[in-house]
Amino acid sequence: MNPEQQAVEKAFKPLIDAKSKRKLSIRITDLKEFDETKEGLSFKKIIKSVQASLPKGTKEISVEYTNRKGHRIERMVKVPLGRKKKLSR
């Protein structure tokens, strides 16, 4: 690597690390047969993408993740998540 490439890499390294810190890795399960781990930047978008593949009749899912401050979160989320007006279509 030449010095110019090293300087560019050094300048952009904090930006790349910050993006990976912002990513959430969420483990989603219905406490029966469904278990999946997804990664993304938005909690709501991850839940919305998974709720189509959930088994029929699922009303709540268990969610485990580490938030951006580093605290481990385990909670139940009601599904479907989204606007009621659009969900009935």
N, C-alpha and C positions, 0 to 999 in steps of 0.2 A: 504494500500500500504506500502510495506517495503521501507526502505531508498535507497536500490539499484535500485528499480524500479523508484523511484522519481528522482534519479540522471540521469538515462537513459532518462526519459521523459524530464527532464530539458535540457539535452544536445541536443536532437533531435527536440525540439519545434521550434527553429528558422528555421531549415531546412524545416519543414512542413509548417510553415507560409510563407516562401519564395516561395514555390511551388504554394501555393494558390494565392499569389500576382501576380505571373507570368501569371496565367490563365486569358484569355480574355472572357468576356461575351458579345456576339455580337447579336444585334437585327437586323434582316434582313427582309425587306419588299419590294414588288414591287410596292407599293403605290396604289394597287388595292385590290386583294383578298388574296394574300400570305403574311403571317406574322409569323416569327419564331424566337426563341431565341436559340442560340447555345453557348456552352462553349468549350474552348480548348486552347492550347498553341500557335498555329500558325494561324494568320489571313488568310493566303492563303489556308491552309488546311481546315479551316472552310468554306470558300467561295466555294472551290471545292466540298466539301461534300454536300453542299446545292444546287448547281446549277443543279444537276440532277433532283431534285424534284420541280424545278421552272416550272410555266406554260409555254407552248410552245409560242414562239415568244417574250419572255422577253429579252430585249437588255441591260437594266440597272436595278440595284437594289439599294435601299437606305440602308445604313449601319450606325448604331449608336453603339458606344462603348466608353469605357473609357480606354485610353492607359495606359501603365505601369508607366508613369510619373504622371498620375492622371488627364490629360486633357480630356474633353469630345469631341469626334470626331463625326461629322455627315457628310457623304459624299455619293456620287453616285459612284458605281463601275460597269464598263462594264462587261457583261458576254457574252460568256463563257470566263473564266479565265484559262489560261494554254498554253501549246505549241500548236501553230497553226497546226503543222505537225501531232500531235497525235489527235487533236480534230476532224479532218475530217474522222477518221476511223469509 
